[in-house]
Amino acid sequence: MPPPVSASVLKSLKKASIEALKSPSAPSKPQDSPRDDLDLLPQHFQQFQDRAYWDAFFRERKQRAFEWYGTYNDLRPFVAKTVEGWRAGRKRERALVIGCGNSDFSADLYQEGGFQRIVNVDFSASVIEEMRCKTRESCPEMEWEVMDVTAGLAEGLGRGSFDVVLDKGTLDAIFSTPESECHADMMMDEVEDVLSPNGRYMVVTLGQDFILGKLLERFGGSRSGDWRLSLHAVEDPEAASPFLIIVGVASRGQAGEGDGKRISVHFDDAGRRLADDKARTFRAPDLADVLSLVNMAQERVAVKHELRDIVPGRFKGEIHIWLAPRSTDATSEIVSAAPDGPRYTLSIVDLVPQNPAPLPCAVFIIPQGREHDWLFSTADGLRQVGLSTDYRRLICVRMNRGHVFRDMDEVKTELGPVVIDFVPVDRDPAYMVPYLAVGDSIGARSAVVASGELPGCGRYCVEEEEDKDEDGKDRGAVVRRLIFYRNQHVIQSEVRLVPSPQKGKQKVVEGGKKKKKGSSTKKDRASRNTCPSAQNYAVDWSYLSFDYHRTMLGGLIALTYPHLRRAAKAQERRHCLLIGLGGGGLALFVRHYVPCLEVTVVELEVGLVDVAKEWFGFSCGGEQGLRVDAGNGHTRVLLNEDESSTEMERWDAIIVDVDNADASLGISCPAPDFLTGHFLESCRARLVDEGGILIMNVAARSSDLLEGSMEATRKIFASGEVHEARPTEQDVNRVLFALKTQRPTSASKLSLGVQTEKWLDECFPESKNVDPLGLCDLNIS
């Protein structure tokens, strides 16, 4: 069972603020779109370019309009921006609608917008004849032509003869895959040819990366001539669709105006419309920033759709919120306005309420400094928090490092427009969402003593705080942690440092004191105390922060005890390969508790070694039996075809302690490459026959992934032994142990705890507490 929720935490959960959330009115939707019509849509991308397919499609529709990406009313604001003459009261501008299909868009523009000089083209003769007959009386001046939009438009209609080209989904159909880029280029060549010198091209699209990239390059890039491009979003307050519909308006003859910024984006990273004076502008070299912004908005819209209804038991984590800067000077810097990462990260918990009449939802503010607690960092913990309330959904908010949060009022003000995207759509429109918190404040962050950036790991910081017991009394030590901003709710490394005996009984020393806010700059913090472990601190060998590290160390000793004991008695060195350094804690503890093992650490992130040495008491060298090699641990283990068995590098133990940077794969440790048959076979080949052991930490949200990794290991190590250990009942980590050969019968009969105790007694005979880490109490199955 998971640990119970602290009574003091639950009692202090209270309503801190109430924000009224009123749902805006939804855009009008077509009434004649029965479910059966979806069966008519293309089953293959190639059908989008097949004339016979579209003839059959419109024949089956039986004159009922099919509105790709919305109706005229949905798109009216963007048409108004595009058709400048209409807004100025002039109706004589000429418009071309390409790929018109049987949409009522043109007829509505004619009748409601009063814009009459419209030519419609489509390559389906049947639909053109259908629409010509349908609109003959209601739109007598409107024209309908059978034409291929990729060839002959300018020749058939005249070069420079149109002021506006309107495209509602045609580019998406033509450019349905990246391989059909040539068709898109041909169509856009035709569009440019038929447009007047000050013409405008309005395109409605779902904005796949390759399509949006083409638009940006063509109409906003450095080689786009005299074009400017503005991007808009069709808002969908009811989240009826998982897709963000984007309207691009390319304007010719305006690139020379202003400050050289060719692209403007008129929606925020949630897909909400921005006023023209708040639009974000970009220069030609910033195309990647535009794509990044659009992708964030697309992801938000997709998540909003996914979460529109409550699904009891669902947990949706790691929803990042990048807030726009408060400055009105909107530039391309918007995407990088928060260099330390998203300001907030949300987790959505849908609950099975205990109360027969629960309330719809609430926002819960996770206190700063406690985001690593099991209660606030895991799905099960947050569910337990949620079940202590009377809500069907809890929107849990983590305030991220690298940002300053003044108080609860500021947090509520910033989150007000954000949480509206994550409340259930079936709520009463008058319902006001309450904010819950632990205590009266937003919490306090530990002191940051250093920060920096590593090429592979990104931004990081080193935090420290005084070590206190359950009653809040100072233990006279400092707990120091390494945090990567890419995964802020996880402590990458942690050590407890105590005053070095050589320095006397100092309570807190330089580098361990919490400095007052603002008393030093980042440069000052990084430059002082170059090697705290050597100057003032010593690692506390009675404290190993992570339960899974304790399990790894205890299992190494217990499962290979006979092998290690013989080596120790003969004063022989054995060899351990550790993949992944972190702060160096595991390497130090293996070297300390198993002195006959020489440890070689392979670390891909070279700069991490300096961080470990400077802030975590790590030291290495040949005389210490501990060294670090820069490189890829996965590649180091893989067998080389040219490598002979006599030249093969072998180890007594291989320990894999690495994370997976791609959280979308459902496994956080290790990267999937470390669980392949090829890697496991290579590990087995590189282990010595007697006592050789592979130890790996596996953390997966999916039980299928976890069981699959265990099954693959059992298959490859079938001639040996495979064991699994769960460090604690609430731990998501599983430690996998694979012995190359079976242990001697005499050893396997002894309990693992007894063997561990024997080893510790022999290695540390003078110690009063031979097992301060509790290594003898492990449960390995």
N, C-alpha and C positions, 0 to 999 in steps of 0.2 A: 504493500500500500504506500502511496506517496505520503510525505510528511504532512501532518495536519496544519491547517492555516492558523497562524498565531491569533489568539483571541484579541490581543491588543490591536492587531492590524485590522481585523474585521470590525471591531467596535469603532475604530477611528475612520472607517470609510464613510464619507458624508458628502452631501451635495454642496459643492463649492460655488456653482453658478448655474443659471438656467438661460439657455439661448433659444429664442423662438426660431423654429425652422418651418418656413412656409414654402410649399412646392410651387414653383412657377407653372404657369399654364403650359401644357404640352403643345408642340406644333401640330397643325392639322395633319391628319393622316388620310390616305385614300380609303374609302369605304368598300371598294370593290376589289379586294385582293385576297380571295379565298385561298385556303391552304393548298388546294389542288393545283393552283397556278404555279406553285414552287416546283412541282414535278416537271414543268416545261423547261426549267432552266437548264443550261448546258451541263452535261455530265463530264465533258472533257474540254480543256482549254481550247483545243483546235476548233471546236464548234463555234466559238465566238467569231471566227473569220470565214465561216461556211455560209454562203448565200442560201443554199437549199435549206439549211437548218432554220434560218430566220424566216424564210417563206412559210415553213411549216409551223413555226412558233406563232406567228401572227395569225395564221389561219385557225389554229386551235384557240387563240384568244377570243375569236368571234367578235371583233370590234371593241372589246373591253380594253381600256387603256391600261398599260403596264408602266408604272412610274419608277424608273430607275433612280434611286438615291433621293426620292422626295418629289413632292408636287411643286407647282408654281408658287403656291403660298409659302411653302417651306423656304424656297429660294428667292422670294421677292426682294429681301434686303440686298442680296448680292447682285441681282439683276439691276436694281436701282443704281448701285455703285458702278456697274459696268456700262450701262447705257446712259452716258452723261447727258446726251441730248434730251432724253426723257425727263430727267430731273430739271433740266433748264427750260422745259416747256416746249421744246421743239420735237416734232414727231417724224421728221423727214430722214433721220438716220436709217441706214439699211442694215438688217441683221441676217446672218446665215446660221441656221440650226443644223448641225451635222449629226448624222446617225439618229434621225428624229424618231424612228420607230412609230408606234401608235400612241405615243404620249400626248396628253392634253396640254402639255407645257406651252406649245406655240399658240394654241387657240386661247388659252388663258392670258398669255402675254398680249395677244391681239385685242381681246375683248375687255379684260380688266385693266391692263396696263396702257391701252390706247396706242400700242406700238404696232403699226400696220404693215410696214415694208419688210416683210419676213419671207425668206426663201428657206424651205426645208428640203434636205437631201437625205436619201438612204439608198443602199444598194439592193433593197428588196422591192421589186416592182409591185408585188401584191400589196404591201403595206402603203406604198405611195398612192396607189389607186384608191385604196380604202380610205385614206385620210383626205384625199382630194374630194371624194364624194361626201365624206362626213362633214367637211367644213365649207362646202361650196356656198351655202347660204349665210352661215354665221360669220365667215371670214372671207368675203369675196375677193379681197386684194392679195390674200396670201398665196404663195406659189409652192408647188410640190414637184420635185425633180428626182428621177432615178439616176444616181451617180455614185461612183466609188470615191470615198473620201481620201484614199491614198493616191489617186491619180486622176487628173483631168478637171479638177475643180476650177483652177485659174483659167484653163483653156475654155471651159464650157460656160463659166459665169463672168469671166473678165478679171484681169489683174487689178488689184486695188479697188475693187468695186463694192466692198463691204466695210462698214464702220465697226461692226461687232460680229464675232463668231462665238456661238453658244454651243457648248459640248457637255451633255449630261450623260456621262458614263461611256461615251464612245472611245475615248483614249484607253480606258481600262479594258474594253473589249478588244481593241486592236492590239494593245500591248499587254496581252494576258499572261505572257511569260517573258523572262529576260531574253529568251531566244528570238522573240518577235520584235526586237528593237528596230530592225530595219523598216518594218511597217509603220512604227510610231514616227520615225524620222520622215518617212514619205508623207504621212498625214500632216505633220507639223510644217513641212515644206509647203504643202498646199495651203495650209491656213495662213502662213506668212505671205504667200503670193496673193491671196484674195483680199487681204486686209489693206486698208488705206494707210497713208503715212502716219496717222495718229490713231490707228485702229486698236481694238482691244479684243483679247481672246479670253473667254470665261470657260473654265473647265471644272466639272464636278467629278471628283475621284475619291476612291478609298485610300489613295496615297500610299500604296505599297512602296517600299524603299526604292526599287528600281524605277518605278514610275515617277515618284517625287524627285528622285535624283535627276532624271531626264528633264523634268520641268525646270528644276533649279539651274541646271547646267545650260539649258537652252535659253531661258529668259531671265536668269539672274546671275549667271556666271561671268567670268572675266572676258569671255569671248561672245557675249550675248548682244553685242552691238548697242543699240539705243533702247533696249527693253528694260522695263521694271516689272517686278512680280510681287503681288500681294497675296497672302494666304489667309483664308477665313475658315471658320468651322461652323457647321450646321448643328446647333445645340439640340439636345434631346433630353429634357429634364426628367422624363420618366424612364430613361435608360432602357428603352424598348429594343435597341439594337446594340450589339457588342462592338460595332464599328463606328469610327469617327469619320463622318463625311466631310471632306475638305473641298473648298471652293477656291481655285486659283484664278486670279485675274492678272493677265499679262498685258501691259500697256506699252505700246510702241511710241517712240519719240520723246520719252521722258527721262532717259537715263542720265542726261547731262544736267538735270536739275539737282539742286540741293548739295549734299555732302558726299556724293558718290556711293551712297548705300542703295543697292539695287533691289533689296528684298525686304518686305515688311510682313510680320506675322501678327495677325489681329486676334489671337486667342492665347490663353495661358496654358500651363502644363497640365491642366485638368480639362482642356477643351472648351473652356468658357470664353465667351466673346469679350474682346477688349474694345474700348472706345478708340477711335482713330488716333487721338492724341496720346494714347497709352500703348500704341502698337510697338512691337519690338523690331528694330531695324538692323539689318545685317549688310556687310559688304560682300563683294564677290568671293573673297578667299574663305568666308565663314560658312560655306555650304554644309560642312559636317555638323556645325552647331545648330543649323536649322533642322537638319534631320534628327538630331538628338532631341530637340525640343518637341518636334512633331511626334517622335516615337514615345516620349513620356506622356503626351496627351492621349495618344492611341491606347497605351497601356492602361491609363487611368479610366478611360471610357470602357474598356473591356472589363476591368475589375468592377467598375460601378454596375455594369450590366449583370455580371456574375453574382453580385451581392444584393441585387434589388429585392430578392425574397429571402426570408430567414429559412435556413435548413438546419434544424436542431442537430447538434453534434459537430457542425462544420467549424474548422479553424483555418483562417487565412492569414498568414503572417508576412512580414517583410514588405509592406506597402510603403514605399518611400515618398515623402512629401518634400519637394523642392520649392520653397516659397520664393516669389519674385522679390527683388530688393524694393525698399520703400521709396527710393529715389524716383522722380518722374523722368529722369534722363534714361529712357529705355534704349539700350544698345545691345549689341551681340554678346556683351559680357553677361547677359542674363543667365545663360546656361552654366557659366562658371562662377556665378555670383557667390556660391557656397563651396569654396575649394575644399573644405573639409568634409563634404558629403551632404546628404539630405538633412534638413533641419529636424524633421520628425520622421519616425517610422511607426506605422500602425499595424496592429494585429486585430483581426475581427474574430470574435468568439460568439457563435450561435449556440444558445443554451437550451436544455430541456428544463424549463422552469419548475421549481417546487411549488410555487404559489399558483393556485388555480386561476388567478386573474392577474397575470404579469403585465408589466409596462413594456412598451416597444423596445426602447434601447437607451443606453447611457454611454457617456465618454468617461473612461477611467485613466487618470494621469499617473503613469508609473513614476515613482519618485526618483530623482537623480541620485546616483550613488548606489541604488539598489537594483539596477537593471540586470545584474548578474545573478540575483537570487533565483533559486528554483521557482519560487512562486511567481516571479515576474518575467522569467526568461524562457519558460517552456509552455507548450500548449496545455499540458495537464495542470500546471500551476495556475495559469490564467483562467482555465475552466473552473478551478476550485474557487478562485476569487469571484468569478461570475456567479457561481451557484450560491454565494453568500448574499447575493442581491436579489431583487425581484424583477429582473429585466430579461427579455428574450434575446437581446444582443448587447454585447459589451464591446465598445470600440476602444481598444487599449492603445495608449499613446506613449511612445518612448521619446524623450528629448535627447538628441544626439550630441556627442562631443564635437568640439570645434565651433560651437555656437554659444552665445550668451543668452540666458533667459532671466529676465529681471524678476518677474513674479507671476502669480497665477493669473492676474488680470491680463497681462500681455499674452500669455499662452492661450487663454480663452478667446481673446480678440483675434488672434492669428488663426485659430482652429475653427472659428465660427463658419467661414465660407468653405472649409475643407470637409468637415464631418457631414455636411448635407449630402455629399456624394455616397455616403455609406450607411445612411439610415434606410430602413426598409420602406418600400413604396406603399405598403398597405397601411401605414400609420395614419392616424387622424391628422389632416393638414395643420390643425391648430396645436398639435402636440409640441411641447418645448423640451428639448433634449437636456437632461441634467448632466453636470460634470461631477465626477466623484474623485476623491483624492485620499491619500493616507495622511492624516493630520491636516494642518492648516497651510503647509507650504509645499513647494514643488521639490523639496529635497535639496541636498547639497552634494556637489561633485568632489571626489578626492582631489588632493593637490596634484597638479601636473608639474613634474620636475624636468621633463624633457619631451620634445616632440620632433618629428622629422618626417621624411618620406623616403621610402625604399623603392627601387625600380619595379620589383615584382609584387610587393605587398602593399604598395601605396602608402597613404598617411598612417602614422602610428603615434602613440603617446605613451609615456611612462608615468604612471600615477603611483602615489604612495599615501598611506595613512597610518596612524598609530594603531598598533594591535591592541585591541581591548577585549576583555572577557565579556561574558553574558551580562554582567552587571554594569558594564561600561567603564570598568577600571583599566587603567593603562598597564599593559604587561611589560613595558619597557623595551619594546621591539617595534620594528617598522615592517609593514607588509607592502611590498612593491609589486606592481603589476604592469604587464605589457599588453596594450590594447591596439588592435588593428581597426581602423575606422571602417573598413569594408565589412566588418562583422562585429559590431560594437557591443552586442550583448554577450559576447564570449570573451573570457579572459584567456589570452594567448599563453601567457606565462606568469607565474607568481612565485615569489620567494619571501620567506620571512628572514629578515636580517637583524641580528642582535649585536650589541656593542662588542667589538673585538676585545678579548681578554688582555691583549697587549696595551690597550688604550685605557684600561681601567673601567670602572663602572659608570660609564657615561649613559645617561638615560636616553638622550637623543643627540645625534651628532650631525655635522654638516651633511647635507644631502638627505637627511631623514627628517629634518624639521619642516613643518608646514609653514611656508612663508605667507605673510599677509597678502591678500589680493592686491595685485598691482605693484608689489615690491620688487619684482625683477622682470626683465624682458625674457622672451624666448631664447634670445642669444645668450643672455647671462645664465639661464638655467642649464642650457646645453653645454656651456663651457666649464662650469665649475665641477669639482668633485670627479675628476677624470677616472678614478678607479676606487669607488667607495669600499669595495670588499677588501682591498689592500690597505687602505688608509684607516678606515674607522669601523668597518662592518665585517662580520663573518656570517656565513650561511648557517642557519639553524638546522642541524641535521635531524632534529626531532619533528620537523614540519615539512611534509610533502603535500603541496596544495591540492593536486588533482587525485581523486580516488582512482581513476583509471591508470595513472602513473604508479600509484602504490600497488595496484593489481599487476601491472606489467613487471615491476621489480620483484614482487613476492612470487609470482609465477615462475619467473626466470630462475630464482633460487630454488624453489621447491621442486620443480620438474627436472632440473638438471643437477640436483645436489650431489649424486655420486660422482659425476663427471667433474664438477667444480672442486669437490673435496680432494680427489686424486691430484688434480693440478696444483692445488694449494699446498698439499703435503710435499709434492715433488718440487715445489717452488718454480713451477712452469707457468708461462703466460698463455692465456687463451685470448681469443680475438672476437670482438663484437663490432658489428656494423650497425650504426644507428642512423636512420634516414630521417632528417628533420631535426633542427637544433632548437628552435624557439628561443627561450631565454637561457637555455643550457641546463635547466634544472634536472631533467631526467638523466642527461649525460653525467652530470656531477654525482647524482645519487647512485647510479649504476657503478660508477668508478669507486665511490666511497664504500658501498655495501658489498661489492664483489671485487675486492682488490686484485684478484688474479686475472681479471679481464682487462685487456687493453681495448679501449673504445676508440673507434674511428667514426666520426660524425661526417655525413655528407649533407651539405646545405647548399641549396640553389641560390638563395639570397645572400650574397657575400656580405652586404652591409649589416645583416642581422648579427653576424659574429661580433662586430664592434659594439652593437647595442648590448649584447649579452655580457661582454667583458666589462663595459663601462657601468652598467646599471644592475647587473644581476650576479655579480661575484664570480662570473665564469672565467676560468683560466685554463689554458691547455699548453701542451708541450710534450716532447718525446719522453722527458724524464718523469712526467706525471702520468704517463700511460693513457693520455687523452689527446687526440689531435682532431682538427677539423679540415676536411678537404672541400674545396669549392666544386660544385658540380651537381649533376642530376642524379639523384639516388636511384631512380628507376632504371636509367641507362646503365648505371654502375653495376647493377645486379644482372641485367639481361645477358644471356650467354652470347658470346661472339662465335660465329661459325669457324673462324680461324684460330680459336683458342683451344689449345690441346689440354687434355685432362691434367697433365703434369704442371702446366703453367697456370691453371685456373686458380683465381683468388678464392680462398675458402675462409669461412668464419664458423665459429662455434655458436654464435647467435646473430640473428638479423632482426632488428627491431624497427618497425615502420610506424612513425608518429608524425603524419603529415595531414593537412586538411585539404579539402577540395574547394577550389576557388569558385566553381560553378555550382551555386546553390540550387539551381533549377533541376538538377539531376536527381534530387531526392536523397542524396548521400553526402554528408558533410565531412566524413573521414573514412578512408583516404580517397584520393582521386581514383576514378574507376580503373585507370591503367594498372593500379597495384592489385587489382582483383582478377585480372585476366589469367587464363591458364598458362600463357607464355611466361608471365612474371612469376607465378607460383612454381612452375616447373624449374625456372632458373634459380629461384631461392633454394629449392630442394637440392639441386645439383651443387650449389655453392656451400651448403652446410656440411660440416664434418659428419661422418657416419655415426659416431657414438656421441650422444649428448647434443647433437645439433638441433637448434630450435628456432622457429620463426615466430615472432610475436608481433601482432598487428592490432591497432585500435580501429574498430569499425563503428561508425555512427550513422545509422540510416533511419529516415522516417518511415520507410516502407519495410514491412516485415518480409515481403517477398525478396527485396534486395538483400536483406540481412541473411535470410535462409539460403539464398542463392550463393552468396559468398562462402557460407559455411559448407555447403554441399560441394562446391568446387574444390575447397581445401581438403575435405575428407577424401575426395576422389584421388587427388594428386599425392596426398600423404597417407595413402591406404596402408602402406607397410609400417607406418609408425603410429603415432597417437595424435588425435586432434581434440582439444579441449576449448571450452568457452567459459568466460566469467563475466558476470554483470557486477561492476564495482559496487553499486548500491541499488536498492529497489527502485528508486526513482530515476536512475541514470539511463540516458539514451545510448551511452557507449557500451559496446561489447568488446572485450579483449579476447582475441583469438590466439591460441597457442597450438603450434603444429611441430611435433617432434619427428625427426627424420626416421628414427628407429624406435622400437619400443624399449621402455626402461627395463632394467633387470627385475626379475620377479621379486627379489628381496626389497628393492626400493619401492616398487609399486604397491607393496603391501603396507608400507608405513604411511601414515597420514601425512599430507603435505605440510600441515602445521608443525608436526614433529621434526620433519626434515629441515624446515626453515629455521626452527629454533636451534637445532644442532649446529647449523651453519653459523648463525649469529653468535652462539656461545663460543665457537672456535675462532671466529674472526675478531670478536670484541670481548675477550675474557675479562677485561678490567671494567667494563661498563656496568653501572648499577641497574640501568634500564636497557636491557639488551634489545628490546623491540619497541622503540618509541613510536614507530610508524604503524604498529599493529599488523605487520606482514604475516604473522602466524595465524591470523584469523580469517584469511581469505577463503572464499567458497568457489572453488574451481570445479566445474563438472566435466 
